[in-house]
Amino acid sequence: MFMFRNCVVLLVIGSICCFIYGIINLYVDVEPNACRMTYMFEQPMFSRVRTKNGELFPNYRLFYYYEGVRDPVDPLTRRMTGAPVIFVPGNSGSYKQVRSLASVALRKALSNEAGIHLDYYTIDYDEELSALYGGYLYHQRRYLELCIRTILSLYKVHSEQPSIVLIGHSMGGKLAQSVLTDLKIGQHINTIISISTPLDQPVVNLDAQLNAFYAQTDSALSKTRTATLPTTRTNVCNSLHQKPPNVQKMALQETSAKLDNVLIISTGGGNRDLLVRPGLTASKFNDLHAMTSAIPRVSLSCDHLSAVWCLQFIQAINSFLFSIAQVRADRSVIFGIEKQRNLQLALSHFVKPTTRPHHTMSLSVANNWNEERRLVINKYFANGLKTSFFELIGLKRHKRYKKLAIETLNVGESEWLFGCTAQIHKETGQTYCEKATPLIHLVQRLPNREREPRSIAVLDLHNLRNTYLEWTHVLVRLPAGSGHIGYNLDIYDPRERYVNIRLPRWYSFARKVAVNETLQGTLHYRLHISDLFDPYQSLRVIIEPLQCLNPQYRVTARLCVPWAAGFERFQTLTSPEEKPQLFANVPTLLPKYYNTTQNPVTIDLYLDPICRYRISYEYGYSSALSRLVLEFYGWLPAHLACVLLIVLRKQVSTYQEVGSFRSLKPYTGFLQYTSLYVVTACRLLKKLILSSRVLPAPEPLDYSINVSILIHCAAIAVTSVAALATWLALSLYGNAFYRLAMRLTQHSQGSSNILISVMTHLPITYGILTIATAIGTCSGVGLLLAFVFYFLMLSNAYKDYLEDFLWQKAAKLVRGTLGEPAATGARSQETGDILSAMDDGHSDDDKQQQQEDEEEEMEAAQKGNGADSEPCLGLQNFPFHVTLLLMLLMQLLLNAPSTLAWVRSRRLGIDLPDPGLQPSIVILVSLSLLLQFRAPQKCSGHWMISILLYVLAGIVLLYCQAAIYRLNFVFAGAFALLSAQQGLWILWHRLA
């Protein structure tokens, strides 16, 4: 048992160190921000648009954006001809965040020959914290619907068509999605674009209102939209552009859901977005999802805020909107209503061109033609080309090689890859193609930072030979120009380039070699990674350049997760100064029964042919810890609550001896390992609950138990530190907190002393005061008042107890009771002199009486060595009350968002729901009863309370890790159980 305890201590210390390291690494080891700032060309202007029934929302406003116009623009009094777009800000977002989108659209409209222009509107939500308090979302959605109706009235010509585009950032994207729950509003929505939005579940589920909003939206959309969920056969790496089920049904003219015609696009910021992790940005109701690092002409990661001003990303969004807009005969602009066309345009802007060209290009024999027969080709033209250069690569010449990788440098967006049937000119004998079919849909544009554009295609020669029997060659065309241009070719057998690797175990520290050395001129390698299925897992791939012809090289890695569509990720290495590594991880948990051996995660390595490389891999510990913190920090409150409940279970039946040193340590009992048993037991209990189907189903968090153990051990460390800090605050800073409380409550010292005295001697009265405060204001204010004075009461009690303890020890030291049993006569005489000196000024009778009392105390102390010691009851049981104080603090923090909402809304007279009011009242009532009963009292029934607290701890881990708001009810149940046990025991004791 001793060894087990030591192992647990080491596990707790190691877990909290790993957790802290993960937090530090998450913010330190992040790629630089490569976004270019979007600047306004003219002064931004916002025109207020009055909405009907807008007085119901006094703190919300609707604006129209325009620039560089002296006279005010009022959309209500002028004819609006642009295609309407509404920007919906998110959590604490400003309506002014629309400036980048709208300004780029205005500049683009000036150069548009067709006359297409957009009208941007934006909503002021008073920068409310909608991600933390769900009560805001219902008000914001109703106002968004009101804004949509108002804007439709400005465009009466085409108000019957789905004519409005919604762009939502952060929680604004969820609001935009939620308006589809109203069919009358949904039929007017053309497209919804969400930017870094947690769509199907919140980042942190803090209150019941937030949970209900997500649940209601999901339930309503399930009836009006066709959901797309991955199956065991899903593999988007084989086909990046699998059509969603709703598009397939519409194409086949089958019965489709009512709002399947609305195009929904979601985007994620990538590794730099630490507020909304990538796995939350996709939705099962989406038609298309894309990460900014994989969007053509963006190819970078955006943090949560820069996504609304990143010029590369803003240009991609506006380019798509302009592509789906059409000009009517009356010069007004509308968005096209054909969804399949819009989806194809979205794929070309957010993924890559997918439409296979059906036209053919006529070519002349007078061009510069060349035919290569080598397997590896590297051709560069440093000074450019005066005329187009054509390279023919035979399809039937290399039958035993199935793959062809070819890349071009500095070619740009022009078509450069074709398939053709070659022929020999009769006069010159030159091999050429008279007509060629473009293969641009097979080309992948690679991010290359600020260097020359790089495009690559990996072709299956076997399929090309069998599909196009008449084709004889693949044709590469390099356009004329003055800049550096070239191409590289690599024909190979895939069995030599496709490497299967397995994710090493987390306890394996060895580095393994995947490819010892690549050949010079190699362009492409593919790594198939099996057993990579948890979001926190990470594989570190090291690509070491062994020998290069140039010190600057370029290696681009493309990560594809087969069950997660739209989560392609690119990473580029360009110089030896950078760490030659990349980390592979998955955004979401794989579907049940998914086989990662048959459908592995793939990494395509597009190498620079000027180097030879060694490719090795190992478990990525630093990235795994960062991912673990990012994915599972929301579990920490539940595990903290579980630890406090287990500690409380022990403290209910444990009483320290009055006057002992252990009674001075309020953190006693926090260093424990019993709660780890609850973690392992809940894994088994979850299976029993799912199989029995009697109790509600637990949360579907099917992650490794290692995650739960690490988070739980970190929670043990946090609660221990919190208890130690509380002890220090009680003993050292009680007076400072007392003065702070007086300043916050604006009470004088006399009135504060009266309040503390009332709480100490009449807790029921003080409980009524805090409950009335909670009902009259909000639950957070009542909890704050209770916490402050509960802390001050414990501080005063601890100060008095500490003084009594020190005086008793000093008196015993003076009397020699702490020394050896056989005291010398000199020491006895010295003690008598000291006592005589202390008693100067008293009468002989008083001295005799005091001496008799001291002798009785000494005899009692000597007899007490063998008798039962007096236990610490009531406020003397400080560990018990410190645990209750920490539970009260957690309850206060859980209700902090609703408290902030109440503070902001009271100035406007808006009535918002308080989801934590009922459990908070139960806690305040129970706390006042516990103080009235002088709890804890040594009474029977501890075994029953221990079992119930164990049950509550299990409920926390089964039902409250994701739904944090349920902890309110768990804490309320714990307080109620304790007060009921103490009250029933006192009642039974008095009646007996």
Sequence and secondary structure as in RCSB ss.txt:
>XXXX:A:sequence
MFMFRNCVVLLVIGSICCFIYGIINLYVDVEPNACRMTYMFEQPMFSRVRTKNGELFPNYRLFYYYEGVRDPVDP
LTRRMTGAPVIFVPGNSGSYKQVRSLASVALRKALSNEAGIHLDYYTIDYDEELSALYGGYLYHQRRYLELCIRT
ILSLYKVHSEQPSIVLIGHSMGGKLAQSVLTDLKIGQHINTIISISTPLDQPVVNLDAQLNAFYAQTDSALSKTR
TATLPTTRTNVCNSLHQKPPNVQKMALQETSAKLDNVLIISTGGGNRDLLVRPGLTASKFNDLHAMTSAIPRVSL
SCDHLSAVWCLQFIQAINSFLFSIAQVRADRSVIFGIEKQRNLQLALSHFVKPTTRPHHTMSLSVANNWNEERRL
VINKYFANGLKTSFFELIGLKRHKRYKKLAIETLNVGESEWLFGCTAQIHKETGQTYCEKATPLIHLVQRLPNRE
REPRSIAVLDLHNLRNTYLEWTHVLVRLPAGSGHIGYNLDIYDPRERYVNIRLPRWYSFARKVAVNETLQGTLHY
RLHISDLFDPYQSLRVIIEPLQCLNPQYRVTARLCVPWAAGFERFQTLTSPEEKPQLFANVPTLLPKYYNTTQNP
VTIDLYLDPICRYRISYEYGYSSALSRLVLEFYGWLPAHLACVLLIVLRKQVSTYQEVGSFRSLKPYTGFLQYTS
LYVVTACRLLKKLILSSRVLPAPEPLDYSINVSILIHCAAIAVTSVAALATWLALSLYGNAFYRLAMRLTQHSQG
SSNILISVMTHLPITYGILTIATAIGTCSGVGLLLAFVFYFLMLSNAYKDYLEDFLWQKAAKLVRGTLGEPAATG
ARSQETGDILSAMDDGHSDDDKQQQQEDEEEEMEAAQKGNGADSEPCLGLQNFPFHVTLLLMLLMQLLLNAPSTL
AWVRSRRLGIDLPDPGLQPSIVILVSLSLLLQFRAPQKCSGHWMISILLYVLAGIVLLYCQAAIYRLNFVFAGAF
ALLSAQQGLWILWHRLA
>XXXX:A:secstr
 HHHHHHHHHHHHHHHHHHHHHHHHHHHS       B   SS EEEEEE  TTGGGSTT EEEEEEES SS   T
TTS   SEEEEEE  TT  GGGGHHHHHHHHHHHHT TT   EEEEEEE TT  TTT THHHHHHHHHHHHHHHH
HHHH GGGTTS  EEEEEETHHHHHHHHGGGSHHHHTTEEEEEEES   SS SSB SHHHHHHHHHHHHHHHHHS
      TT  TTT TT   HHHHHHHTT    TTTTSEEEEEE  TT  SS GGGS  TT SEEEEGGGSTTT S
   TTGGGTBHHHHHHHHHHHHHHEEE TTS EEE   HHHHHHHHHHHHT         EE  TTSEEEEE  S
EEEEEETT BSS EEEEEESSS TT  EEEEEEES TTS  EEEEEEEE TTT  EEEEEEEE GGG EEE  TT
SS EEEEEEEHHHHHHH TT  EEEEEE  BSS EEEEEEEE HHHHEEEEE   TT    EEEES   TT  EE
EEEEES  STT  EEEEEEEEEESSS   EEEEEE TTSTT  EEEEE  TTS SEEEE  SS   TT  TTTS 
EEEEEE  TTEEEEEEEEE HHHHHHHHHHHHGGGHHHHHHHHHHHHHHHHHS   BTTSGGGG TTTT S  HH
HHHHHHHHHHHHHHHHH  S         HHHHHHHHHHHHHHHHHHHHHHHHHHHHSHHHHHHHHHHHHT  HH
HHHHHHHHHHH HHHHHHHHHHHHHHS HHHHHHHHHHHHHHHHHHHHHHHHHHHHHHHHHHHHHTTTS SS  H
HHHHHHHHHHHHHTTTS HHHHHHHHHHHHHHHHHHHHTTTS   B  GGG HHHHHHHHHHHHHHHHHTHHHHH
HHHHHTTTT     TTHHHHHHHHHHHHHHHHTTS    S HHHHHHHHHHHHHHHHHHSSSBGGGHHHHHHHHH
HHHHHHHHHHHHHHHH 
